[in-house]
Amino acid sequence: MRPCGRRSWPSTRAASGAWAHLQRLRLADATTARRASLNHVLTLSPYTESAPYTESAPYTESAPYTESAPVSGYAQAGRGGRQPVAFVGRPPQRTEPKGRRPVVAVLDSGCGRHPWLDTLVHTVVRVAGQRIGLDPTAGPEFFPDTVGPLDGALDAYAGHGTFSAGLVHLAAPDADIVAWRILPAEGAMVEQDLIDALDDVAELVRRHRDGDPDAVGVDIVSLSVGYYHETPEDALFDSPLWCSLQALLALGVTVVCAAGNDATARPRFPAAFDPWEPGHPCPVDWGGAPLAPLVAVGALNPNNTDALFSNVGPWVRAHASGAAVLSTMPVSFEGGLQASAATTAHGRRRASIDPDDYSSGFSIWSGTSFAAPLLAGQLAAELADPAVLPDDPVKRARTVVERVTGLVPQ
């Protein structure tokens, strides 16, 4: 468990607690218990065959879902599932900045090699000499088959961070991108690691505001991870994560969160911290100080209907394309699957499509995981002309969110 409040910086990582201990604490001292929570496990939100099953485990057509289930289609190649495609357009063109380029931080699985992103995306940005998150070169964007390495299949979440960074670049070519790896190959992380990363990003922003030449200003954070409460009352005990988010929001950093892919109205956090719903029970008293927006975003189909998998509810206040969207993938990715047919004729190789060869550098994929970075990029594009925006970071963030989404913060 972690007490509410900004950690002394730098500090050692806090240890996690246990559900039974938290229950006893709630019974003994409810006031103190409000300042602590479980170290939740957060997961990503692409729609993959890993939910509700993985390719490495036996399954039948009837369990745990059937091919006729409408939502299952999003996991299949040709219906929005991860698959290679050819991009035939021109790369996004960057222009001369009118001031400091907006910066989007993608806290995800890192970023792999891609000609669009190699010189654009920063994966090693330190604060006071310390690395934020995990080693960017040791993760799933460079080693895509570490979960079941003998099964011949790319991991379910391999390429997730590169795909997300590409969406930011497509939406905001003039923005700079920082891709911090906070997730292992399995696509799940403990809450404390997210809290530590958010605290480090907030410290980096503070140092940049104070004139530190080695610090980087961050305008928008994209988060595709989330968790659900153990019981409905646990909304009162989310203050550790909320405190870290609040510190970023108070600095004028907008946080965009994926709503989740479980086709439910059950609140998923941190997206459900979106405070714009009247009467929303914020887990801590933030004193009425102005904050930048935290935006929960759901996924849209190509025809702008809500994707069937996308979570919904009064806490999901914005939507962006998130089903069958196209973005970048590491060009080094090639799994063990092969083209179903191959031959040669007139000195040229001929074959059907190799279903997991991403040497083209592009893919189709689906999930609220991708609606979040896309919206983050759209917000960054609006930030590209600072002359028409307020100077105050919080007011600027609120103005940009209102312009792009039409939502007015309460």
C-alpha positions as CSV (number, residue, x, y, z in Angstrom):
1,M,0.0,0.0,0.0
2,R,1.1,3.6,-0.6
3,P,0.1,6.6,1.5
4,C,-1.3,9.6,-0.3
5,G,1.1,12.5,-0.9
6,R,4.0,13.3,-3.2
7,R,7.0,11.2,-2.5
8,S,10.3,12.8,-1.5
9,W,12.4,12.8,-4.7
10,P,14.3,10.7,-5.3
11,S,13.3,7.9,-3.1
12,T,13.2,4.1,-2.8
13,R,10.2,2.3,-4.2
14,A,7.4,1.6,-1.7
15,A,6.4,-2.0,-1.0
16,S,3.0,-3.3,-1.8
17,G,0.5,-4.5,0.8
18,A,-2.3,-7.0,1.0
19,W,-6.1,-7.0,0.8
20,A,-6.5,-8.5,4.2
21,H,-4.3,-5.8,5.8
22,L,-6.3,-3.1,4.0
23,Q,-9.6,-4.5,5.2
24,R,-8.4,-4.5,8.8
25,L,-7.1,-1.0,8.5
26,R,-10.5,0.2,7.1
27,L,-12.3,-1.4,10.1
28,A,-9.8,0.1,12.6
29,D,-9.2,3.5,11.2
30,A,-11.4,4.7,8.3
31,T,-9.7,8.1,8.2
32,T,-6.3,6.7,7.7
33,A,-7.6,4.0,5.3
34,R,-8.7,6.7,2.9
35,R,-5.0,7.5,2.4
36,A,-4.1,4.0,1.3
37,S,-5.1,1.5,-1.4
38,L,-4.1,-1.8,-2.8
39,N,-1.3,-2.0,-5.3
40,H,-3.6,-2.8,-8.2
41,V,-2.6,-4.6,-11.3
42,L,-3.1,-2.5,-14.4
43,T,-3.5,-4.0,-17.9
44,L,-3.4,-2.6,-21.4
45,S,-6.4,-2.1,-23.7
46,P,-5.7,-3.3,-27.2
47,Y,-8.3,-5.8,-28.4
48,T,-6.2,-8.9,-28.8
49,E,-6.8,-12.6,-28.7
50,S,-5.3,-12.6,-25.3
51,A,-8.7,-11.5,-23.8
52,P,-10.5,-13.7,-23.2
53,Y,-8.0,-16.3,-24.4
54,T,-4.4,-16.5,-25.7
55,E,-3.2,-18.3,-28.8
56,S,-0.8,-20.4,-26.6
57,A,-3.7,-22.1,-24.7
58,P,-6.0,-24.7,-26.2
59,Y,-9.5,-23.5,-27.0
60,T,-12.6,-24.6,-28.7
61,E,-15.0,-22.7,-31.0
62,S,-17.5,-22.6,-28.2
63,A,-15.4,-21.5,-25.2
64,P,-14.5,-19.0,-23.9
65,Y,-16.2,-17.3,-26.8
66,T,-17.6,-18.3,-30.2
67,E,-16.8,-17.0,-33.6
68,S,-20.3,-15.8,-33.9
69,A,-20.0,-13.4,-30.9
70,P,-19.9,-9.9,-32.4
71,V,-17.2,-8.6,-30.1
72,S,-14.8,-11.5,-30.9
73,G,-14.5,-10.2,-34.5
74,Y,-12.3,-7.3,-33.4
75,A,-9.5,-9.8,-32.5
76,Q,-9.4,-11.4,-35.9
77,A,-7.2,-10.2,-38.8
78,G,-9.4,-8.6,-41.4
79,R,-11.9,-7.5,-38.8
80,G,-9.7,-5.1,-36.8
81,G,-7.3,-7.5,-35.2
82,R,-3.5,-6.9,-35.4
83,Q,-2.3,-7.6,-39.0
84,P,0.3,-6.2,-41.4
85,V,-0.8,-3.7,-44.0
86,A,0.9,-1.6,-46.6
87,F,0.9,2.2,-46.2
88,V,0.9,3.9,-49.5
89,G,0.6,7.6,-48.5
90,R,3.3,10.2,-47.7
91,P,4.9,10.3,-44.3
92,P,3.6,13.1,-42.0
93,Q,5.5,16.3,-42.6
94,R,6.9,18.4,-39.8
95,T,7.0,22.2,-40.1
96,E,9.1,24.8,-38.4
97,P,7.8,25.3,-34.9
98,K,6.2,28.6,-33.9
99,G,7.6,28.1,-30.4
100,R,8.4,25.1,-28.2
101,R,7.0,22.0,-29.9
102,P,4.2,20.4,-27.9
103,V,5.4,17.2,-26.1
104,V,3.3,14.1,-25.7
105,A,4.5,11.4,-23.2
106,V,3.3,7.9,-24.1
107,L,3.6,5.7,-21.0
108,D,3.4,2.3,-22.5
109,S,5.7,-0.6,-23.7
110,G,8.3,1.7,-25.3
111,C,8.9,2.3,-29.0
112,G,10.7,0.1,-31.5
113,R,12.5,0.8,-34.8
114,H,10.6,2.6,-37.5
115,P,11.8,5.1,-40.1
116,W,9.1,7.6,-39.1
117,L,10.0,7.4,-35.4
118,D,13.7,6.7,-35.1
119,T,14.8,10.3,-34.9
120,L,11.6,11.7,-33.6
121,V,10.7,9.6,-30.5
122,H,12.8,9.9,-27.4
123,T,12.9,6.8,-25.3
124,V,15.6,7.8,-22.8
125,V,14.7,11.0,-21.0
126,R,16.0,11.1,-17.4
127,V,15.2,13.2,-14.4
128,A,18.2,14.1,-12.2
129,G,20.2,11.4,-13.9
130,Q,17.7,8.7,-13.1
131,R,15.9,6.7,-15.8
132,I,12.1,6.9,-15.8
133,G,10.5,3.5,-16.2
134,L,12.1,0.4,-17.6
135,D,15.0,-0.2,-20.0
136,P,13.5,0.8,-23.4
137,T,15.8,-1.5,-25.4
138,A,15.0,-4.7,-23.4
139,G,11.2,-4.7,-23.8
140,P,8.6,-6.1,-26.2
141,E,9.2,-3.5,-28.9
142,F,12.6,-5.1,-29.5
143,F,12.0,-8.7,-28.3
144,P,8.4,-9.5,-29.5
145,D,8.3,-13.1,-28.5
146,T,9.3,-13.4,-24.8
147,V,6.0,-14.8,-23.5
148,G,6.0,-18.4,-24.6
149,P,9.1,-18.0,-26.7
150,L,8.8,-21.4,-28.3
151,D,5.3,-21.0,-29.6
152,G,6.4,-19.2,-32.7
153,A,3.8,-16.4,-32.2
154,L,4.4,-12.7,-31.5
155,D,3.4,-11.7,-28.0
156,A,-0.2,-10.4,-27.6
157,Y,1.1,-6.8,-26.7
158,A,4.2,-6.7,-28.9
159,G,4.3,-3.4,-30.9
160,H,1.7,-1.7,-28.6
161,G,4.0,1.2,-27.7
162,T,5.2,1.7,-31.3
163,F,1.6,1.6,-32.6
164,S,0.6,4.2,-30.0
165,A,3.6,6.5,-30.8
166,G,2.7,6.3,-34.5
167,L,-0.8,7.5,-33.8
168,V,0.4,10.5,-32.0
169,H,2.7,11.3,-34.9
170,L,0.0,10.9,-37.5
171,A,-2.3,13.2,-35.5
172,A,0.4,15.8,-34.6
173,P,3.4,15.7,-36.9
174,D,4.9,18.8,-35.2
175,A,4.8,17.3,-31.7
176,D,7.7,15.7,-30.0
177,I,7.1,12.3,-28.4
178,V,8.6,10.7,-25.3
179,A,7.9,7.0,-25.1
180,W,8.7,5.7,-21.7
181,R,8.5,2.0,-21.2
182,I,6.6,1.2,-18.0
183,L,5.2,-2.2,-19.1
184,P,6.7,-5.7,-19.4
185,A,6.0,-8.0,-22.3
186,E,2.9,-9.4,-20.5
187,G,1.1,-6.1,-20.8
188,A,0.4,-5.9,-17.0
189,M,2.0,-3.8,-14.3
190,V,1.5,-3.0,-10.6
191,E,0.0,0.3,-9.7
192,Q,3.0,1.4,-7.7
193,D,5.2,1.4,-10.8
194,L,2.7,3.7,-12.6
195,I,2.6,6.0,-9.6
196,D,6.4,6.2,-9.5
197,A,6.5,7.0,-13.3
198,L,3.9,9.7,-12.9
199,D,5.7,11.2,-10.0
200,D,8.9,11.2,-12.0
201,V,7.2,12.9,-15.0
202,A,5.8,15.6,-12.7
203,E,9.2,16.2,-11.3
204,L,10.6,16.5,-14.8
205,V,7.9,19.1,-15.7
206,R,8.6,21.1,-12.5
207,R,12.3,21.2,-13.3
208,H,11.6,22.3,-16.8
209,R,9.3,25.1,-15.5
210,D,12.1,26.1,-13.1
211,G,14.5,26.5,-16.0
212,D,16.5,23.3,-15.8
213,P,18.2,23.0,-19.2
214,D,18.3,19.2,-18.9
215,A,14.6,18.8,-18.2
216,V,11.8,18.3,-20.7
217,G,8.4,19.9,-20.6
218,V,5.5,17.5,-21.1
219,D,2.1,18.8,-22.2
220,I,0.0,15.7,-22.5
221,V,0.3,12.2,-21.1
222,S,-1.3,9.2,-22.8
223,L,-2.2,6.2,-20.6
224,S,-3.7,3.0,-21.9
225,V,-3.5,1.0,-18.7
226,G,-6.3,0.5,-16.2
227,Y,-7.9,-1.5,-13.4
228,Y,-11.3,-2.1,-11.8
229,H,-12.1,-1.8,-8.1
230,E,-12.5,-4.8,-5.8
231,T,-15.7,-3.5,-4.4
232,P,-17.8,-0.4,-5.3
233,E,-16.7,1.4,-2.1
234,D,-13.1,1.2,-3.2
235,A,-13.5,4.5,-5.1
236,L,-12.9,6.1,-1.8
237,F,-9.5,4.5,-1.5
238,D,-7.8,5.5,-4.8
239,S,-6.1,8.6,-3.4
240,P,-2.4,7.3,-3.9
241,L,-2.9,7.2,-7.7
242,W,-5.1,10.3,-7.7
243,C,-2.5,12.3,-5.8
244,S,0.1,11.5,-8.5
245,L,-2.3,12.4,-11.3
246,Q,-3.4,15.5,-9.5
247,A,0.2,16.7,-9.3
248,L,0.5,16.5,-13.1
249,L,-2.9,18.1,-13.7
250,A,-2.0,21.0,-11.4
251,L,1.1,21.6,-13.6
252,G,-1.1,22.0,-16.6
253,V,-0.4,18.5,-18.1
254,T,-3.5,16.9,-19.7
255,V,-3.9,13.2,-19.0
256,V,-5.7,11.1,-21.6
257,C,-6.8,7.6,-20.4
258,A,-8.2,4.6,-22.3
259,A,-11.7,3.6,-21.1
260,G,-11.1,-0.1,-21.5
261,N,-12.4,-2.9,-23.8
262,D,-14.7,-4.9,-21.6
263,A,-18.0,-3.6,-23.0
264,T,-19.1,-2.5,-19.5
265,A,-20.2,0.6,-17.7
266,R,-18.2,-0.5,-14.7
267,P,-15.7,2.4,-13.9
268,R,-12.2,1.6,-14.9
269,F,-9.4,3.6,-13.4
270,P,-7.6,5.9,-13.9
271,A,-10.0,6.8,-16.7
272,A,-12.9,7.0,-14.3
273,F,-11.1,9.8,-12.4
274,D,-12.5,12.1,-15.2
275,P,-14.0,14.8,-12.9
276,W,-16.3,16.5,-15.4
277,E,-19.5,14.6,-14.5
278,P,-21.4,16.8,-12.0
279,G,-21.3,15.3,-8.6
280,H,-18.4,13.0,-9.4
281,P,-17.0,11.8,-6.1
282,C,-13.3,12.8,-6.4
283,P,-11.4,10.5,-4.0
284,V,-9.5,13.3,-2.4
285,D,-10.2,17.0,-1.7
286,W,-8.0,18.9,-4.1
287,G,-8.9,22.2,-2.5
288,G,-10.7,23.7,-5.6
289,A,-7.4,24.6,-7.3
290,P,-7.6,24.7,-11.1
291,L,-6.5,21.5,-12.8
292,A,-5.8,20.5,-16.3
293,P,-8.3,18.0,-17.7
294,L,-8.2,14.2,-17.2
295,V,-10.0,12.8,-20.2
296,A,-11.5,9.3,-20.4
297,V,-11.7,8.2,-24.1
298,G,-13.7,5.4,-25.7
299,A,-13.2,3.9,-29.1
300,L,-15.1,4.5,-32.4
301,N,-15.5,2.2,-35.4
302,P,-14.5,3.6,-38.8
303,N,-18.1,4.7,-39.3
304,N,-18.0,6.7,-36.0
305,T,-20.3,4.4,-34.1
306,D,-19.1,3.2,-30.7
307,A,-17.0,0.0,-30.9
308,L,-18.8,-2.9,-29.3
309,F,-15.9,-3.6,-27.0
310,S,-15.5,-0.1,-25.7
311,N,-16.5,0.7,-22.1
312,V,-19.2,3.2,-21.7
313,G,-20.8,5.3,-18.9
314,P,-21.1,8.9,-17.6
315,W,-17.3,8.8,-16.9
316,V,-16.5,8.2,-20.6
317,R,-16.8,11.8,-21.9
318,A,-14.8,11.7,-25.2
319,H,-14.3,9.3,-28.1
320,A,-11.8,8.8,-30.9
321,S,-11.2,6.2,-33.6
322,G,-10.0,3.0,-32.0
323,A,-11.2,0.1,-34.1
324,A,-9.4,-1.0,-37.3
325,V,-7.0,2.0,-37.1
326,L,-3.7,2.1,-39.0
327,S,-0.4,2.9,-37.4
328,T,3.3,2.1,-37.1
329,M,4.9,-1.3,-36.1
330,P,8.6,-2.2,-35.5
331,V,10.0,-3.1,-38.9
332,S,12.0,-5.9,-37.3
333,F,8.8,-7.9,-36.3
334,E,8.4,-11.3,-38.0
335,G,6.8,-14.1,-36.2
336,G,6.8,-17.8,-36.8
337,L,3.7,-17.9,-38.9
338,Q,4.2,-18.2,-42.6
339,A,2.4,-17.4,-45.8
340,S,-0.1,-20.2,-46.6
341,A,1.4,-20.5,-50.1
342,A,4.6,-19.5,-51.8
343,T,6.3,-20.1,-55.2
344,T,8.5,-18.4,-57.8
345,A,7.7,-17.4,-61.4
346,H,9.8,-15.5,-63.9
347,G,12.5,-15.0,-61.3
348,R,10.2,-13.3,-58.8
349,R,9.0,-14.6,-55.4
350,R,5.2,-15.0,-55.1
351,A,3.3,-15.7,-51.9
352,S,0.1,-15.1,-50.0
353,I,0.2,-12.6,-47.1
354,D,2.5,-13.5,-44.3
355,P,0.2,-12.8,-41.3
356,D,2.9,-11.7,-38.8
357,D,5.6,-10.1,-41.0
358,Y,5.7,-6.4,-40.2
359,S,8.6,-5.4,-42.4
360,S,6.2,-3.0,-44.1
361,G,6.3,-1.1,-40.8
362,F,2.5,-0.7,-40.5
363,S,-0.4,-2.6,-39.0
364,I,-4.2,-2.5,-38.3
365,W,-5.2,-2.9,-34.7
366,S,-8.1,-2.1,-32.4
367,G,-8.7,-1.0,-28.8
368,T,-9.4,2.0,-26.6
369,S,-5.6,1.6,-26.0
370,F,-5.3,3.4,-29.4
371,A,-8.1,5.9,-29.0
372,A,-6.1,7.4,-26.1
373,P,-2.9,8.3,-28.0
374,L,-4.9,9.4,-31.0
375,L,-6.8,11.9,-29.0
376,A,-3.6,12.9,-27.2
377,G,-2.1,13.7,-30.7
378,Q,-5.2,15.7,-31.7
379,L,-4.8,17.8,-28.5
380,A,-1.1,18.3,-29.3
381,A,-1.9,19.5,-32.8
382,E,-4.1,22.2,-31.3
383,L,-1.2,23.2,-29.0
384,A,1.1,23.7,-32.0
385,D,0.2,27.4,-32.3
386,P,0.8,28.8,-28.8
387,A,0.1,32.4,-29.9
388,V,-3.6,31.8,-29.9
389,L,-3.7,30.1,-26.5
390,P,-3.6,31.3,-22.9
391,D,-0.1,31.6,-21.3
392,D,-1.2,29.8,-18.1
393,P,-0.6,26.1,-18.5
394,V,-3.8,25.0,-16.8
395,K,-6.0,27.4,-18.8
396,R,-4.2,26.5,-22.0
397,A,-4.9,22.8,-21.4
398,R,-8.5,23.4,-20.6
399,T,-8.9,25.6,-23.7
400,V,-7.4,22.9,-26.0
401,V,-9.5,20.1,-24.6
402,E,-12.7,22.2,-25.0
403,R,-11.8,23.1,-28.6
404,V,-11.0,19.5,-29.6
405,T,-13.7,17.5,-27.7
406,G,-16.3,20.2,-27.0
407,L,-16.2,19.3,-23.3
408,V,-16.2,22.1,-20.8
409,P,-14.4,21.2,-17.5
410,Q,-16.6,21.9,-14.4
